[in-house]
């Protein structure tokens, strides 16, 4: 007898429907799974067999064949345990086929028949809604995650017998109510810009970066507050929209990093990978490609501390996501694309000892050591970082001052005002902030009058800036004008934007 159960699997960050076909035929006892199943799927045989027996049902002692369709797409993960178990029971007449056709089943089963939380439920729930099925049956621990999908009925279950009795019409599973998701406000953050003493120029640069979505490089001696500033950047960024929270939560669901019991990520992610990270760990990869740190930082901040300590080939893979906002991982069997639109915040010392240019502590490095240290960062990568700012050591007067600086709430209000102007400007397009403007929109919205135009021309000649740097200076100028509430880019806006390219000279000198 043949039974068919609808389930789902993952392709990149998206879910797709899989039909689990179960055939029980006469012959020597055997269990075969076909349809490009990965190891975790093939191992479900032993879990399902124990779960069925320990739940009080009979496991067929004949030839069993499991087909996962479409058969030409790889399937991986433990979410097929539940549909395979129900298919085996339905093939024995314990679950009506007409009821199975209404639902999508997805979840891992333990040896005693309990349903366990499974990664990737959110993309599968979206695929279920798109297919127009009546509901989704999943483990109870995944219920809140799936219930955020609008217009989808989610049925949480704790054990395999509960699902069987529900399909038989003998038990009612209570649908999971849609969770009340409150996207975090800045006053709920654990850190605040008010805690940063001094560094007003750097705070100004961070506000500009947040207002326009620009990348930032901070260079200064050890202990000057670079990491402290970077960790507080998310507190002044605009709150996540529901669509952004859904996009980011899909990625975290796939890799199993969505916090237990949470429906969505409500804060912008902040990912600080260690400098020993591999290129696969940063950009994504593996035999079965997985999202890397750049995708986990989607709609948030990727912080690279001690930038020159990262391997050269690891840093170079950042070029594509910095330009395009996504990363494509190609393997012989498949090619997957993951979103990776993030703000890059990097920090570094000016030299190996860290005290180059310090007025009180002498630098012990030779010119060759300094040059070798700074040139670990390639010119093309440096060119993609919009704002480059020096972070000097904090003087004692600022540290001992009793008054605090402006709080994250105050700074965020300026950022939100600038972002609202950009939202109106780019209405109807896929551009959300100034940093994302393509060349066509730069020409349209970053026009210069004669005086600022001459200033930019002189800066390009003296600093030897590239065409990419030219466009990025215009984007930063547009952001500064937005912060000031100006409709046109003025000379002071452009002059401030140019100074944020000053580190180019120290790297090329």
N, C-alpha and C positions, 0 to 999 in steps of 0.2 A: 504494500500500500504506500502511496505517496502523499506527503503533507507539505504544504508550503507556508512559510512564515516570513513576514516582512521585517527586515532589520536595516541597519545602516553601517556605513564605514566612513573613513576620512580620506580625502584627497587634498593635501595641502591644509588650508584652514577651513575648507568647506566639507560638508557632509553629503553623502549620496546614498540612495536606496540600494539595498542588497536583498535579493530574494533567496532565502535559505530553503532549499528543496531537500527533503528527507525521504529516502526510499528504503523500505524494509522488505527484503526478498529472502526466499528460501536459499539455503546454502550453508557452507561452513561459517562459523562465527567470525566476523571481520568487521572492521570499522574504517572506512575510507573517506577522506575529505578531499574534494577537488575544487578547483576554481581559484588557483593562485593564492592559497592560504599560507600565511607566514607561520612561524614556529608556535607563537602563542595561540593561534587559532587551532592548529593541529593538536596541541596539548589539551584543548578543551575536552577531548574525548574522555580522559581520565577524570576530570572534574565533573563533567556531566554524568558520567556513569555512577560515580559515588553519590552525587546529589540526588539522582533519581532513586537509587536504592535506599538511601538514608531518609528519603521523604515518604517512603512507603509504597512506591510504585515499582513496577517490574521493568528491568532493562532488557530489551530484546536480545535473545541468544541466537540470532540469525545474522545474515549479511546486511550491514547497514552502510548506505552510501549517502554522503552529504555533499551537495553541490551548492556553491556560492556564486550566484549570478548577479552581474555579468562576470563571466569566467575569465575575461582578458584583463581584469584590473586587480592589482594586488590588494588583499585584505589582511589587516593586522589588528592586534589588540584582543582584549578579553571580552569585549561586548557581545560576541556571538554565542557565549555560553547559554544565555537565557533563550534565544530563539532556537538554538539547536535542541535544547532540552524539551521545549514545547513542541518542536517538530517531531521528535521521537515519541512523545506522549500522544500527539494528535494522530500520528500514523497508526497508533494502537487503538484509536477510537476514544481517547480520553479528553479530547478538546475538539469542539465543532470547527470545521474548516471555515464556515461562513463567518464565525466570530473572529477567527485569526486574521481574516482578510481586512478587518476594519482597523487593526492596530499595528503599530510598529513596536517591536520588542528589542530592548537593548540593555545588556547588563551582564556582570560577572556573577557566577554562582560559586559558593563555597562547597566543601565536601559534605556538609550537613544540610544543604539545601537553602541556606540563607543567601540573600542577594547583597552583593558588595558594590561599593561605589566604583564607578568606571570613568576613566578619562575620555574626553571628547563628546560628552553628552550634549553640550550646547549646540555645536554644529549639526549633530544628528537631529536634534529637536527642530532646528530650522529647516532641515531637509524634509522632516515629517510634515511640517506645516505646508511646505511648498507642494508636497504630493497630495494634499487634501485628505489625509487619513483622519479617522474619527478620533484617535488619541494615541498617546505614547505611554507605554508601560516600561518603567525603569526602576532601579533600586531606590529606596526611600532616601538614602543619603544624597542622591543626585536631584531630588525633586525640586528644590528651590532654584537650582541652576537652570533646569529646563523650563520652569514655570514663568520665567521672564519673557519667553517667546509669546507674543500676543496671538490670540485666536487659535490657541492649541490647548487641548485638554490633556493634562499630565496625570497619570495614575501611578502613585508610588506604591511599591510592594516590598515586603520584608522577606518573604520566603517563596520558594517555588510552588508549594501547595496553594498559597494565596492566589497566585496568577492562574493556576489551573482551575480553581473553584470560581474565580471571577469570569473566566472564559466559558465555564459551564453554566453560568447564571446563578450559582448557589451562594455567591458572596459579592458584596458591593465594596469596591475600592473607592475611597473618598478622594476626589480629584484635589490636587494641590492648588490652593488659591494663589493668584499672582502676588508675588512679594512686593512690599512697599520699598522701593529702592530710592534711597536718598544719597545723591552724589555729594561727596564731602565738601564742606566749606573750609576756608583757610583757618578759621578759629578752632577747627578740630585737629589741626596738625600738631605734632609733637615738637617741632622746631619753628623758629621765627627769625626773620631778618633783624628784629630789634636786638637780638643777642649778639650781633656782629658789631664789634667796636671799630670805629674809624672806617677806612676803605670806602669813602663816599664815592670816589670816582669809579671804583669797581662795581659798587651797588648800582650806580647809574648805568653802567654797561649791562648789568644783569637785567635791569628793568627794560632796556631797549631790546635785549635778546628775547625776553619773554613777550614783549609787545608785538614783535614781528616774527617770532619763531626762528631766530637766527642761531647759528652755531657759535660757540665761544671757546677761546683758548686763553687760559690764565697762566702767566709765567711770573714766578717770584720765588724768594728764598723759602726754606722750610719754616713752617710755623706762621706764615703770614696770613693764613685763613682761607686758602684756596678751596680746600675740601669743605670747610664750614660754609662758604658761600655757595658752592655747588649743591650741597644737600638741602639748601633752603630755596633753591630755584623753583621746585615744584609748588611751593606755597604761594607763589605769586602768579602762577600760570592760571588761565581760565579753567573753571571746573569742567570736568568731562561732560560732554553731551551724552544722551542716552545711546546714540548711534556709535559714538567713539567708545563708550564703555562696553557695548556689545562686541565691537570689532576686537578690542583688546582682550576681553574675557574669552573669546573664542580661542585665541592663541594660548592663553593660560590653561584653558580646559583641555586642549590637545596635549600639552606637555604634563598635565596633572598638577599644576601649580595653583589652581584656583582654591582659595582657602576653604576648608570644610564648612558646610552650612551657609556659604555665601552665594548669593544669586549672581552678582556681578562684581567686578573690580570697581570701586567707587573713587579711588584716587589715581591720579596720573602715575604710571610706573616710573620708578627710579632704579636703574640697573647699573651697579658699579662693579663690573667684572675685574678680576685680578689680572695683573699684567702677564701672568703665565698662561692666560687663556689661549687655546689653539684657534686657528682660523675657522675650523668647523664649529667650535664652541661659540665664537663671536658671530659668525655669519649664518651658521646653520649647516647641517650636513649629516653624515653618517650613512651606513648601508641603507637604512630606511630614513630618508631625509627628515630631520626634525628642525623646528625653528631655533635660531640662535639668539644671542643676547640682543642683537639689533632688532629682531622681531618682538622679543619680550619687552623692549623699550618703545614699541609702537604707541604713538600718541603721548609719549612721555619723554624722559630724559635718559640718555646713555652717558654715563660719567666714566671717563678714562683718566684715572689718576696716574701720575708718573708716566706720562705719555711716551717718552723716549725708551722706557724699559720694555714696552711691548715689542714683540718681534716685527721686523720690517714687513714680512709677507702678511702678517695678521692685520696690520694697519692698512695695507694697500687694498684689502678686500672691502674696505669701507667706501671706496669711491662710488660704486654703483648705487648703494642705498642712499648715500648723501645727495646724489644728483636726482635719482628717480623715485625714491620713496618706497622701493620694494627690492627684494632680492630673489633671484632665480637660481635654484639648485638643480643641476642636471646630473643624472645618472644614466647608466646604460638602459635601465628598465623604465625610467620615468623622468619627467622634468616638472618640478613643483615651484610655485611662486608664493612667497610669503610677504605680507605687508611689512614695511620697515620705515615708516615716516616718523622720525624722532628728532629731538634736539640733541646735538652732540656738545657736551661740555667736557673739555680736556684741561688738565693741569700739569705743569712741569716746572722743574727748576731751571734756572738760566745756564747752569753748568753742572758738571758731576758733583762738585762739593756743595753747590747751591748758593754760593755767596757772591757771584759775579755782580758787580755794581753796588754791593752793600757798603754803606758809608762807615760802618763800625767793625764789620768782620771781613778781613781780607780774603780774597779768592786764592786758592792754592793750585788752581788748574793752569796748565800751559795753554797757549793759543790753539795748538793742535788738538788737545783734549776737548776744549770748548767747541771747536769747529766740528769735531767728530760727533760730539754729543748732540749738538743742535741739528746736524744734518741727518740724524737718524729718522727725522720726520721729512718725508719727501716734499718737494715743492708743490706737486699737484695736489697732495692731500692738504697741505697748509693753505693752498689757494682756495680750497673749499670751505674753510672756516671763516665765517663772516667777520666776527669781532675778535680781535686779538689785543689783550690788555695786560699791562704790567701790574703786579700785585706787590707793592713794597712791604717791608716789615712794618708792623704797627708800632708807633711811638708810645712811650710810657704814658704820656699825657692822655692819649685816647683810651688806653687800657684802664687807667685809674679814674677816668671820668665816671661820675655817678649816673649821668643821664644816659638813656638808651636812644638808639636811632629809631628811624621810622619802622613801624611794624609791617609785617607781611600783608595785613589787611589794607593798610594805607597804600602800599606799593601796588597791590593787586588792583585797586580801584583805578589807578592810572593805566595799568595794563588793559583792563576791561574796556575802558573808554577808547583806547587806541584800537583794540580789536573790534569794537562795535563799528568804528569807521571803516575798517577793512571788510567787515561782513557786508556792509552796504555797498562798498566799492565792487566786491567780487560776487555780488548776488547773481545767482544763476549759473555760476561756474564751479569747477571742482577745486578752485583755489580758496584756501581758508585764511591765509596770512601772507604778509609781504614776502617772506622768504621763499614761498612756493611760486612766486610769479615767474612765468616763462618770459622769454625775451620779448614776445609780442606785447605782453601787458606792461613790461618795464618801459617800453617805448611810449605806451599810451598814458601811463600814470606817473612816470618819473621824468617829465620834461623839465628842462632847466632854462632859466633866463640867462642873458649874456654874461652877467657877472659871475654867478656860480659855475657857469659852463667854462669860463676862462680859468677859474680856480681848479676845476677838475682836470683840465688839460695840462696845467702846470704840474699838478700832482702826478699824473700819469707819466709825464716825461721824467721828472726827478726821481720818482720811486721805481720806475720801470715795471709798472703793474700790468697784469695781463688783461685780456678782454673779459675773462671771468671775474677778475677783481673789479673791473669797471662796473659791471652789472651789479655786483654785490654791494659796492659803495652806494649806488643809486637806490638799492632796496633798503639799506640801512638809513639813508637820508630820508626816504619816504616814511619809514617807521618813526624817526625822530620828529618829523613834521606832524605825524599823526598824534604823537604824545603831546605836542605843543598845540594841537588843534588847528594847525595850519593847512589850508587847501593846497598850497604850492610849496615846493622845496626852496628854502631860502639859503643864502650863503652860510650862515652859522650852522644850519643843519648839515650841509655838505661838509663843512670844515670839521665838524665833530665826527662825521662818518669816516673821513679820510684818516683821522688820527688813530682809528681802530685798526688800520692796516700797518701801523708803525713797526710791528714785530717782523714784517717781511724783510726789513732792512737788516735786522740783527741776524737773520738766518742766511741772508745772501751776501753779507759783507765779507 
